[in-house]
Amino acid sequence: MTLLRVQNVVKRFGGLIALHGVSLEVERGEFVAVVGPNGSGKTTLLNVINGVYKPDNGRVYFEGRDVTDLPAYKRAKLGMSRAFQVPRPFPELTVLENVVVGALFNGGYDLAEAREVAKEVLGYVGLAKKVDEPAGRLTFNEMRLLELARALAGRPKLLMLDEVMAGLNPAEIDSMVKLIKRIVEERNIAALSLVEHRMKAVVQLATRVVVMHQGRIVAEGPPDVALNNPLVVEVYLGR
Ligand code: ADP
């Protein structure tokens, strides 16, 4: 069964139409990169998918279930998990405690299980040595990894990534993308990632690239096809 099905979604802000009937399907095992110029509707699309916004028209289905009217927290419990661009850890809690919260909230674990899961995902993202540190003392890159760990601890089936790569250096981006790919493959889940400017690495490693322009999906395909799209070339490669 199709994991995520976005059907003909329209989203307006007053007189502005941010999404003009967008349809998209995502299967398990896919790492979909959503690219497009500023203002093309990428964030709005993610907000409609995860339940921050209700569309003015169209539906969102998750594992065949119509989730269009469910609030974000209920979608998260179904396995639609979002890691935000600006990490928002509880700074006084330890790294481990931050992830335990994610596991308790969305993963449906009891406290003992949540601790085990939290340790496992922190090892997975490479933060095993930092478990007892207050989250507020992490570097920016480490906070991104913590945000990813928090999302993973909620047992996502669909991991939505909100420009998680912004602000990282090229080496960090490379390892982040590889980590996400590994997560998608090993856990047989899907990732849907917004991609900002000059993030060729992300586009290259995605299994599918969706190109947005003025509130519409204007092209879709494997990375080599997307990288030859004139719009992608202009926006992402600076040519
Ligand atoms: P992107 O993420 O691709 O940069 P957005 O989805 O943020 O694009 O924005 C798409 C369009 O919708 C833009 O014209 C933007 O100004 C508008 N928009 C986004 N969010 C809001 C909002 N909350 N209120 C009004 N307009 C918005």
Boltz pocket constraint, residues with backbone or C-beta under 6 A from the ligand:
constraints:
  - pocket:
      binder: B
      contacts: [[A, 13], [A, 16], [A, 17], [A, 18], [A, 36], [A, 37], [A, 38], [A, 39], [A, 40], [A, 41], [A, 42], [A, 43], [A, 44], [A, 45]]
      max_distance: 6.0
